[in-house]
Amino acid sequence: DTAVSQTPKYLVTQMGNDKSIKCEQNLGHDTMYWYKQDSKKFLKIMFSYNNKELIINETVPNRFSPKSPDKAHLNLHINSLELGDSAVYFCASSLTSGRAYEQFFGPGTRLTVL
Amino acid sequence: DAKTTQPTSMDCAEGRAANLPCNHSTISGNEYVYWYRQIHSQGPQYIIHGLKNNETNEMASLIITEDRKSSTLILPHATLRDTAVYYCIVRVDQGAQKLVFGQGTRLTINP
């Protein structure tokens, strides 16, 4: 069973378009994250939601808008895509207490902006 | 969160122990040492974490020096599937917290 899933796995689009990436976890976790891994392979936190509330926003351009309809889902919508948005985006989830030390990552979505 | 320093790359023969060092000289008393790894084209995977005592689980062992300024991740019998980038991360253990990844160590296991 997939623990953290993301769709799509690959996304190729033109500059200026709007796109969404979906993430779902079936682990019963209450916190979800979005990380971005750029071409130099650096992984950086973008957002974190706890029980559908935004708790971390790491100075990400407001073209990026996360939405959490429920605890099991955290989607990422990107407006007016730019070349620099090309990266691999990873969704992750964890608990807030107990085994909060372990974050589970999805397989990633490779976004290419042309 | 305290900064960590790791070698950029390491090699290890299959079947041997892989010892990955990490320096975290500015670690605070309430900060834990975490290790994650990222196998090519996959999401990062939690390996182990500890505060000051040595820890062991089914994947690896973590040795933390007495002054807590450095640590070593040990993969006791490395296999080809252990080829990955290994990240040493230092942070407090309070609820859900972001992970701050450095450059990590690219470990290559050779047959």
Interface residues (C-beta under 8 A of the other chain):
Chain A: V4 D30 T31 Y33 Y35 K41 F42 L43 K44 I45 S48 N50 I55 I56 E58 F90 A92 S94 L95 T96 S97 A100 Y101 E102 Q103 F104 F105 G106 P107 G108
Chain B: Y32 Y34 Q38 S41 Q42 G43 P44 Q45 Y46 H49 V85 Y87 D93 G95 A96 Q97 K98 L99 V100 F101 Q103
